[in-house]
Amino acid sequence: MVASVLKTQSFIIFLILFFITIITSFSRLTVAYGYSELFGKYISPSSLGLKREKLSHLHFYLHDVLSGKNITGIRVVDEKPSTNRSSQFMFGDVYVIDDPLTIEPDINSKTVGKAQGTYTVASQGELSLLMVTNFAFTEGKYNGSTLSVLGRNEVLSTVREIPIVGGSGVFRFARGYAQVRTQSINQARAIVEYNVFVFHYR
C-alpha cells in the first residue's frame, strides 16, 4: 500500500516537472521569436513610400585646394618624417577634405555642394587614393541629400570609376558609380570632373 502511494506521488511529481519544463521552453521560444521580430523583419518597400527605382546623372567639379588662400584639404597624417620610405607618391599620407563642388571648372562658378571626408595615399607604386567621402548637396531638389563614395581613385589615369555605396534624402538606397576625370592638378590644387550615375528610389 505504501509502495503504491509512493509510486503514485513520484509519477505526479514527474508529470509536474515535465509540464514545467515544456511551459518554460515554450515561453523562451516565444520571447526569442518576439525579440527577433522586434530586431528585424521583412517589410514592403511601399510602406516607406518607395516607388519605382530611378537612375539619375549628376555632373559637377570638385576643387581640392591644398595651399594658398581658402585651403579645403589638410594633411593630417604625414608618414615621411617617421619612415625611410622611397616612394615618391607619399604612401601612407591621409588628408581631410571639405571641398566645394561647382557646376563649372571655375571655382567661382555656382556651388552645388561639398565633398566632405578623407582620402589616403594607399599605393607605394602609383598615385592611388582610397576615397571615403560624402557628397553633401545644397542645390535644388538635391538640397540636404548626400551620396557616399568608397573606393579606389588612381589619380593619374585618364578616367576612373569610384563606387557609390549609399546615400540619404533623395538618394536613399542609392547605388551606382562616379566617373572621374582630372581637369588640372599640381601641388597646390586639383580640379576634378565628376559624372555620377546613381540608382535611387526618390
Residue pairs with C-beta under 8 A, 6 or more apart in sequence:
45 201
49 202
50 172
50 173
50 201
50 202
51 201
51 202
52 201
53 199
53 200
53 201
54 199
54 200
54 201
54 202
55 176
55 197
55 198
55 199
56 196
56 197
56 198
56 200
57 195
57 196
57 197
58 142
58 194
58 195
58 196
58 198
59 103
59 193
59 194
59 195
59 196
60 101
60 102
60 103
60 112
60 113
60 193
60 194
60 196
61 101
61 102
61 103
61 104
61 105
61 109
61 183
61 191
61 192
61 193
61 194
62 99
62 100
62 101
62 115
62 190
62 191
62 192
62 194
63 72
63 99
63 100
63 101
63 102
63 107
63 189
63 190
63 191
64 72
64 73
64 97
64 99
64 189
64 190
64 192
65 71
65 72
65 73
65 99
65 107
65 188
65 189
66 73
66 74
66 75
66 95
66 187
66 188
66 189
66 190
67 187
67 188
67 189
68 188
68 189
72 97
72 98
72 99
72 100
73 95
73 96
73 97
73 98
73 99
74 95
74 96
74 97
75 93
75 94
75 95
76 94
76 95
76 96
77 92
77 93
77 94
77 120
78 93
79 85
79 90
79 91
79 92
79 93
80 90
80 93
83 92
85 91
85 92
85 124
87 124
87 125
89 121
89 123
89 124
89 125
89 126
89 127
89 128
90 121
91 121
91 122
91 123
91 124
92 120
92 121
93 120
93 121
94 118
94 119
94 120
94 121
95 118
95 119
95 120
96 117
96 118
97 115
97 116
97 117
97 118
97 119
97 133
98 114
98 115
98 116
99 114
99 115
99 116
100 107
100 111
100 113
100 114
100 115
101 111
101 112
101 113
101 114
101 115
101 135
101 137
101 194
102 108
102 109
102 110
102 111
102 112
103 109
103 110
103 111
103 112
104 110
105 183
105 191
105 193
107 191
110 139
111 138
111 139
112 137
112 138
112 139
112 142
113 135
113 136
113 137
113 138
113 139
113 142
114 135
114 136
114 138
115 133
115 134
115 135
115 136
116 133
116 134
116 136
117 131
117 132
117 133
117 134
117 149
118 132
118 133
119 129
119 130
119 131
119 132
119 133
119 153
120 129
120 130
120 132
121 127
121 128
121 129
122 128
122 129
122 130
122 152
126 154
126 156
127 154
127 155
127 156
128 152
128 153
128 154
128 155
129 152
129 153
129 154
129 155
130 151
130 152
130 153
131 149
131 150
131 151
131 152
131 153
131 162
132 149
132 150
133 148
133 149
133 150
134 146
134 147
134 148
134 149
135 146
135 147
135 148
135 149
135 196
136 146
137 143
137 144
137 145
137 146
137 147
138 144
141 170
142 169
142 170
142 171
144 169
145 167
145 168
145 169
145 170
145 171
146 167
146 168
146 169
146 171
147 164
147 166
147 167
147 171
147 174
147 196
147 198
148 164
148 165
148 166
148 167
148 174
149 162
149 163
149 164
149 165
149 178
150 162
150 163
150 165
151 161
151 162
151 163
151 165
152 160
152 162
153 160
153 162
153 180
154 160
155 182
155 185
155 190
156 182
158 181
159 179
159 180
159 181
160 179
160 180
160 181
161 177
161 178
161 179
161 180
162 177
162 178
162 180
163 176
163 177
163 178
164 174
164 175
164 176
164 177
164 178
164 196
164 198
165 175
166 173
166 174
166 175
167 173
167 174
167 198
167 200
169 202
170 200
170 202
171 198
171 200
171 202
172 200
172 201
172 202
173 200
173 201
174 198
174 199
174 200
175 198
175 199
175 200
176 196
176 197
176 198
176 199
177 196
177 197
177 198
178 194
178 195
178 196
178 197
179 194
179 195
179 196
179 197
180 192
180 193
180 194
180 195
181 192
181 193
182 190
182 191
182 192
182 193
183 191
183 192
183 193
184 190
184 191
185 191
